[in-house]
Amino acid sequence: MSVPATERVTAVVIGAGHAGLAASHFLTAKSVDHVVLERGEVANSWRRERWDSLRLLTPNWQSRLPGLRYEGPDPDGYMTVPEVTEFIERFAKVSRAPVRTGEDVSSVRRDGDGYRVTTGRGEIACRVVVIATGACNRPTVPALADAVPASVRQLTPFGYREPAGLPDGGVLVVGASATGVQLAAEIQRSGRPVTLATGEHVRLPRTYRGRDVLWWMDAAGVWDQRYDEIDDLTRARRLPSPQLVGVPGTTLDLNALSALGVELVGRLAAVRDGRALFSGGLRNVFSLADLKMNRLLGTFDDWARTSGGDAEVGTAERYEPTRAPETARLQLDLRDGRIATIVWATGFRPDYQWLDVPVVDAKGQLIHEGGVVGGPGLYALGLPVLRRRKSTFIYGIEDDAREVIDHLVKYLGMRN
Ligand SMILES: Cc1cc2nc3c(=O)[nH]c(=O)nc-3n(C[C@H](O)[C@H](O)[C@H](O)COP(=O)(O)OP(=O)(O)OC[C@H]3O[C@@H](n4cnc5c(N)ncnc54)[C@H](O)[C@@H]3O)c2cc1C
């Protein structure tokens, strides 16, 4: 026999980051009664899970949410974490989102033709659920971390705040996406010699032909490319974040890191007998990233030519290929004291342990079609390439949320 629910609403949104708040904005616009349940505070991930020096890698003019945009004096600058937090808090206020903080959802399960949502404070019965709990709930750490000698301290970006929090000595940063390159640079600058293990990565210049590279992504329509137009969607959804940092005019690619003194090595393949073993073929990895970057720049050039925008921007540029070390190190003794810390910048993953509906695949990813999840009346927002390439970015949520909530409203209409 089912326990009577303490409360009944039409829609429950889980998560009060920008994605959940955008869902709330459109639910309100469509007069759908709802609550937004948040285990911590509004913008919780930005408050608790980011390092001190982080700035958005998207420029301020791209900090845009439904009904709210950046209006400060520096549209081409990049927000600090407190600024992002404040921006999202403002969005919650302006859109009068019915947020309940401190409500940790421990279960969502099917109940009749709707769902039953359990939090520490009770149960809510609802018709539809929007999952906006984020794509980056947990850092991904490879299983080989278990073989790292106990003398080496291991950290993820969630535990890292600033270089001063690390012991003195060398640091092995594993992963060369946005997080890895940013942490490698600041740790190296702090006087701790960094070795950076580099697998597949996405190289981008900060500015191209005088404009922010993300301006080009937007103008050339790359970010608007829809999920159902992408040939290899699974791959697109797994793509690492680009090597970018939110410092005006600063390109933080591997050449820039080499110039700082960071040692580049291949992908960390194994830890055996206290030794870190790296893949060879660094040159190939670098060439592939250079090739893909040049292909993308070619797309931008084509767009500038065909749209007649050539005269508005600088001349086409190409960059020095990524410099591979003469002989890349293939192994590193983790017991000899040179490496004091390993920072796992190996990506993030979502966490759906609370979801008692069979809509998560063997890799822990939600099964959905453009945010419409397999369970009827279950929706998602804020996942990589959910409906467009820009889906996980603040800038990308408006179009996705509008469409997903439109679908949800039609679903409710059909049920009525
Ligand atoms: C290091 C890093 C840098 C980034 N930089 C940029 C950038 O420069 N520009 C940009 O546009 N995007 C950036 N992003 C991507 C994206 O904007 C952020 O990940 C953003 O936080 C995602 O928003 P969200 O609302 O989807 O998820 P989140 O902000 O993660 O919000 C999800 C919310 O759900 C809550 N929650 C989770 N589980 C539960 C539960 N069971 N019960 C109740 N509440 C729950 C969490 O507490 C959280 O508040 C970055 C991401 C990372 C990780």
Ligand as a Chemical Component Dictionary entry (heavy atoms), coordinates in Angstrom:
data_LIG
# 
_chem_comp.id                   LIG 
_chem_comp.type                 NON-POLYMER 
_chem_comp.pdbx_formal_charge   0 
_chem_comp.three_letter_code    LIG 
# 
loop_
_chem_comp_atom.comp_id 
_chem_comp_atom.atom_id 
_chem_comp_atom.alt_atom_id 
_chem_comp_atom.type_symbol 
_chem_comp_atom.charge 
_chem_comp_atom.model_Cartn_x 
_chem_comp_atom.model_Cartn_y 
_chem_comp_atom.model_Cartn_z 
_chem_comp_atom.pdbx_ordinal 
LIG C1  C1  C 0 34.693 23.699 -13.837 1  
LIG C2  C2  C 0 33.542 24.139 -14.671 2  
LIG C3  C3  C 0 33.624 25.319 -15.388 3  
LIG C4  C4  C 0 32.551 25.725 -16.187 4  
LIG N1  N1  N 0 32.655 26.895 -16.885 5  
LIG C5  C5  C 0 31.612 27.324 -17.628 6  
LIG C6  C6  C 0 31.662 28.568 -18.340 7  
LIG O1  O1  O 0 32.694 29.222 -18.374 8  
LIG N2  N2  N 0 30.570 28.983 -19.005 9  
LIG C7  C7  C 0 29.413 28.278 -19.040 10 
LIG O2  O2  O 0 28.452 28.716 -19.649 11 
LIG N3  N3  N 0 29.357 27.065 -18.409 12 
LIG C8  C8  C 0 30.415 26.585 -17.715 13 
LIG N4  N4  N 0 30.344 25.365 -17.080 14 
LIG C9  C9  C 0 29.212 24.490 -17.403 15 
LIG C10 C10 C 0 27.911 24.782 -16.681 16 
LIG O3  O3  O 0 27.513 26.124 -16.831 17 
LIG C11 C11 C 0 27.997 24.452 -15.213 18 
LIG O4  O4  O 0 28.336 23.093 -15.047 19 
LIG C12 C12 C 0 26.691 24.736 -14.499 20 
LIG O5  O5  O 0 26.891 24.599 -13.118 21 
LIG C13 C13 C 0 25.595 23.763 -14.947 22 
LIG O6  O6  O 0 24.364 24.243 -14.523 23 
LIG P1  P1  P 0 23.184 23.245 -14.163 24 
LIG O7  O7  O 0 22.084 24.087 -13.665 25 
LIG O8  O8  O 0 22.951 22.340 -15.303 26 
LIG O9  O9  O 0 23.802 22.332 -13.022 27 
LIG P2  P2  P 0 24.359 22.762 -11.558 28 
LIG O10 O10 O 0 24.820 24.179 -11.552 29 
LIG O11 O11 O 0 25.294 21.699 -11.184 30 
LIG O12 O12 O 0 23.036 22.718 -10.720 31 
LIG C14 C14 C 0 22.470 21.506 -10.312 32 
LIG C15 C15 C 0 21.894 21.708 -8.945  33 
LIG O13 O13 O 0 21.218 20.523 -8.559  34 
LIG C16 C16 C 0 21.425 20.313 -7.204  35 
LIG N5  N5  N 0 21.216 18.880 -6.956  36 
LIG C17 C17 C 0 21.912 17.835 -7.443  37 
LIG N6  N6  N 0 21.402 16.669 -7.003  38 
LIG C18 C18 C 0 20.332 16.993 -6.240  39 
LIG C19 C19 C 0 19.388 16.222 -5.512  40 
LIG N7  N7  N 0 19.448 14.888 -5.498  41 
LIG N8  N8  N 0 18.430 16.882 -4.822  42 
LIG C20 C20 C 0 18.329 18.226 -4.849  43 
LIG N9  N9  N 0 19.214 18.999 -5.522  44 
LIG C21 C21 C 0 20.202 18.383 -6.213  45 
LIG C22 C22 C 0 22.856 20.755 -6.969  46 
LIG O14 O14 O 0 23.085 21.069 -5.616  47 
LIG C23 C23 C 0 22.950 21.969 -7.893  48 
LIG O15 O15 O 0 22.656 23.178 -7.245  49 
LIG C24 C24 C 0 31.396 24.937 -16.271 50 
LIG C25 C25 C 0 31.319 23.744 -15.546 51 
LIG C26 C26 C 0 32.387 23.347 -14.753 52 
LIG C27 C27 C 0 32.274 22.056 -13.998 53 
# 
loop_
_chem_comp_bond.comp_id 
_chem_comp_bond.atom_id_1 
_chem_comp_bond.atom_id_2 
_chem_comp_bond.value_order 
_chem_comp_bond.pdbx_ordinal 
LIG C1  C2  SING 1  
LIG C2  C3  SING 2  
LIG C2  C26 DOUB 3  
LIG C3  C4  DOUB 4  
LIG C4  N1  SING 5  
LIG C4  C24 SING 6  
LIG N1  C5  DOUB 7  
LIG C5  C6  SING 8  
LIG C5  C8  SING 9  
LIG C6  O1  DOUB 10 
LIG C6  N2  SING 11 
LIG N2  C7  SING 12 
LIG C7  O2  DOUB 13 
LIG C7  N3  SING 14 
LIG N3  C8  DOUB 15 
LIG C8  N4  SING 16 
LIG N4  C9  SING 17 
LIG N4  C24 SING 18 
LIG C9  C10 SING 19 
LIG C10 O3  SING 20 
LIG C10 C11 SING 21 
LIG C11 O4  SING 22 
LIG C11 C12 SING 23 
LIG C12 O5  SING 24 
LIG C12 C13 SING 25 
LIG C13 O6  SING 26 
LIG O6  P1  SING 27 
LIG P1  O7  DOUB 28 
LIG P1  O8  SING 29 
LIG P1  O9  SING 30 
LIG O9  P2  SING 31 
LIG P2  O10 DOUB 32 
LIG P2  O11 SING 33 
LIG P2  O12 SING 34 
LIG O12 C14 SING 35 
LIG C14 C15 SING 36 
LIG C15 O13 SING 37 
LIG C15 C23 SING 38 
LIG O13 C16 SING 39 
LIG C16 N5  SING 40 
LIG C16 C22 SING 41 
LIG N5  C17 SING 42 
LIG N5  C21 SING 43 
LIG C17 N6  DOUB 44 
LIG N6  C18 SING 45 
LIG C18 C19 SING 46 
LIG C18 C21 DOUB 47 
LIG C19 N7  SING 48 
LIG C19 N8  DOUB 49 
LIG N8  C20 SING 50 
LIG C20 N9  DOUB 51 
LIG N9  C21 SING 52 
LIG C22 O14 SING 53 
LIG C22 C23 SING 54 
LIG C23 O15 SING 55 
LIG C24 C25 DOUB 56 
LIG C25 C26 SING 57 
LIG C26 C27 SING 58 
# 
